[in-house]
Amino acid sequence: MKELFISFEGIEGSGKSTQAERLYKWLKSKGYDCVFTKEPGGTPVSEKIRNILLDTKNDKLSELAELFLYLADRAQHIKEVIEPALSNGKIVITDRFSDSTLAYQGKGRRIKEEQVKPMNEIATDGIVPDLTILIDILPVEGLKRIKRKDRIELESEDFYQRIRQEYLKIAKENPDRVKVFDGTLPPEKIEKNIREVINPLLKEIN
């Protein structure tokens, strides 16, 4: 079986993590060799970075320091989890990947794209998802769903508006890779819609 790399993206409260896990469990039930992972995190080193990034006490973390931490997390994630799994012909599902950096640190933190993009490409080692599933929802709706908030989730609605617009821009510029799903639909309906997009890809890799 040929490898397949799928990333899930979306703002906080979009439901992307739920859908990523559902897809993983469904593929496993169908007998596919899958790996489920996430960013930030996914490795012992990355989990330590995750704790720094999401800790509400780290409110003085600079925009560039945040960017470098996310990139370090991704570089480790690629080397330790994603690259080995893809090399062994597995399906890899990740909850967040490189588009998150362009959206959050690029537009969200207002770091210039010409700075973020090349560093992001170095961190990913040239690896691009075969499919990116973007769960889209208005920030005001997504933030309502969050009960206990981490450092990123405490940001303003305006911050998330910029991120959402960047995600939609990325989707428009990469229509073959990025598929947009309505995050306001019932989870079961979103799951069904995602499977309809996944099934043709599964036929190609078998």
Residue pairs with C-beta under 8 A, 6 or more apart in sequence:
1 32
1 33
1 89
1 205
1 206
2 89
2 204
2 205
3 85
3 86
3 87
3 88
3 89
3 90
3 91
3 92
3 205
4 91
4 92
4 130
4 131
4 201
4 202
4 205
5 82
5 86
5 91
5 92
5 94
5 127
5 128
5 129
5 130
5 131
6 23
6 91
6 92
6 93
6 94
6 129
6 130
6 131
6 132
6 133
6 198
7 93
7 94
7 96
7 97
7 98
7 99
7 129
7 131
7 132
7 133
8 16
8 17
8 19
8 20
8 93
8 94
8 95
8 96
8 132
8 133
8 135
9 16
9 96
9 97
9 99
9 100
9 103
9 132
9 133
9 134
9 135
9 167
9 178
10 16
10 134
10 135
10 136
10 137
10 142
10 167
10 183
11 137
11 139
11 142
11 160
11 163
11 164
11 167
12 142
12 143
12 146
12 152
12 153
12 160
13 137
13 141
13 142
13 143
13 144
13 145
13 146
14 135
14 136
14 137
14 142
14 183
15 135
15 137
15 145
15 183
15 187
15 190
16 95
16 96
16 133
16 135
16 183
17 38
17 95
18 187
19 133
19 135
19 181
19 187
19 190
19 191
19 194
20 36
20 38
20 93
20 94
20 95
20 133
21 36
21 95
22 187
22 191
23 93
23 133
23 191
23 194
23 195
23 198
24 34
24 36
24 93
26 191
26 195
27 34
27 91
27 93
28 34
32 91
32 202
33 88
33 89
33 90
33 91
34 90
34 91
34 92
34 93
35 81
35 82
35 85
35 90
35 91
35 92
35 93
36 93
36 94
36 95
37 77
37 81
37 82
37 92
37 93
37 94
37 95
38 94
38 95
38 96
39 46
39 70
39 73
39 74
39 77
39 94
39 95
39 96
39 97
39 100
40 46
40 49
40 50
40 53
40 54
40 69
40 70
40 73
40 96
41 47
41 49
41 50
41 73
42 73
42 77
42 80
42 81
42 94
43 76
43 77
43 80
43 81
45 76
45 80
46 73
46 76
46 77
46 80
49 69
49 70
49 72
49 73
49 76
50 73
52 58
52 61
52 69
53 61
53 66
53 69
53 70
53 73
53 151
53 152
54 150
54 151
54 152
55 150
55 151
56 149
56 150
56 151
56 154
58 151
59 151
61 69
61 151
63 105
63 109
63 110
63 111
64 111
66 105
66 109
67 101
67 105
67 109
67 111
67 116
67 119
70 100
70 101
70 104
70 105
71 101
71 119
71 120
71 122
71 123
72 123
74 97
74 98
74 101
74 120
74 123
74 124
75 122
75 123
75 125
77 94
78 123
78 124
78 125
78 127
79 125
81 92
82 92
82 94
82 127
83 125
83 127
85 92
86 92
86 127
91 205
94 129
97 124
97 129
97 132
98 120
98 123
98 124
98 128
99 132
99 134
99 167
99 170
99 178
101 116
101 120
102 113
102 116
102 117
102 120
102 166
102 170
103 163
103 166
103 167
103 170
104 152
104 163
105 111
105 116
106 112
106 113
106 116
106 117
106 166
107 162
107 163
107 165
107 166
108 155
108 159
108 160
108 162
108 163
108 166
110 162
128 177
129 177
130 177
130 201
131 177
131 179
131 197
131 198
131 201
132 174
132 177
132 178
132 179
133 179
133 181
133 194
133 197
134 167
134 168
134 170
134 171
134 178
134 179
134 180
134 181
135 181
135 183
135 190
136 164
136 167
136 168
136 180
136 181
136 182
136 183
137 164
137 182
137 183
137 184
138 164
139 157
139 160
139 161
139 163
139 164
140 157
141 183
141 184
142 160
142 183
143 153
143 157
143 160
146 153
168 180
170 178
171 178
171 179
171 180
179 197
181 190
181 193
181 194
182 190
183 190
185 193
